């Protein structure tokens, strides 16, 4: 199934944060943006499982870093 596309203009600092987050979590920028929109709009059940897992792994790593 083909998904519709949109074009969004981002300030450079947001694009840098998006790129860094996607790289750290090993997910695509599309998955990050879709997940963020889903959370913002209150429909997180539509977030792809791989995105939810990547976010959890990222949060666990951050907690482990703080503990150590």
C-alpha positions as CSV (number, residue, x, y, z in Angstrom):
1,X,0.0,0.0,0.0
2,X,1.4,3.4,-1.0
3,X,1.4,5.9,1.8
4,X,0.7,9.6,1.1
5,X,3.6,12.0,1.4
6,X,3.8,15.5,2.8
7,X,6.5,18.1,2.7
8,X,7.5,19.9,5.9
9,X,10.0,22.7,6.4
10,X,12.0,22.4,9.6
11,X,14.3,24.9,11.3
12,X,17.9,23.6,11.1
13,X,18.1,22.9,14.8
14,X,15.1,20.6,14.7
15,X,16.4,18.8,11.7
16,X,19.7,18.2,13.5
17,X,17.9,16.8,16.5
18,X,15.8,14.6,14.3
19,X,18.8,13.3,12.5
20,X,20.7,12.6,15.8
21,X,17.7,10.9,17.3
22,X,17.1,8.7,14.3
23,X,20.7,7.7,14.2
24,X,20.9,7.0,18.0
25,X,17.8,4.9,17.9
26,X,18.5,3.2,14.6
27,X,15.1,4.2,13.1
28,X,14.2,6.2,10.1
29,X,13.3,9.9,10.2
30,X,9.9,9.0,8.9
31,X,9.3,6.6,11.7
32,X,10.4,9.2,14.3
33,X,8.1,11.9,12.8
34,X,5.2,9.5,12.5
35,X,5.7,8.4,16.1
36,X,5.9,12.0,17.3
37,X,2.8,13.0,15.5
38,X,0.9,10.0,16.8
39,X,1.9,10.8,20.4
40,X,1.0,14.5,19.9
41,X,-2.4,13.6,18.4
42,X,-3.2,11.0,21.0
43,X,-3.2,7.9,18.7
44,X,-0.1,6.1,19.8
45,X,-1.6,2.7,19.1
46,X,-0.8,3.5,15.4
47,X,2.9,3.9,16.1
48,X,4.9,1.1,14.4
49,X,6.1,-1.6,16.8
50,X,9.7,-1.1,15.7
51,X,9.5,2.6,16.6
52,X,8.1,1.9,20.0
53,X,10.8,-0.6,20.7
54,X,13.5,1.7,19.5
55,X,12.2,4.5,21.8
56,X,12.2,2.1,24.8
57,X,15.7,0.9,24.1
58,X,16.8,4.5,23.8
59,X,15.2,5.4,27.2
60,X,16.7,2.3,28.9
61,X,20.1,3.2,27.6
62,X,19.7,6.8,29.0
63,X,18.6,5.4,32.4
64,X,21.5,3.0,32.5
65,X,23.9,5.8,31.7
66,X,22.6,7.9,34.6
67,X,22.8,4.9,37.0
68,X,26.4,4.2,36.0
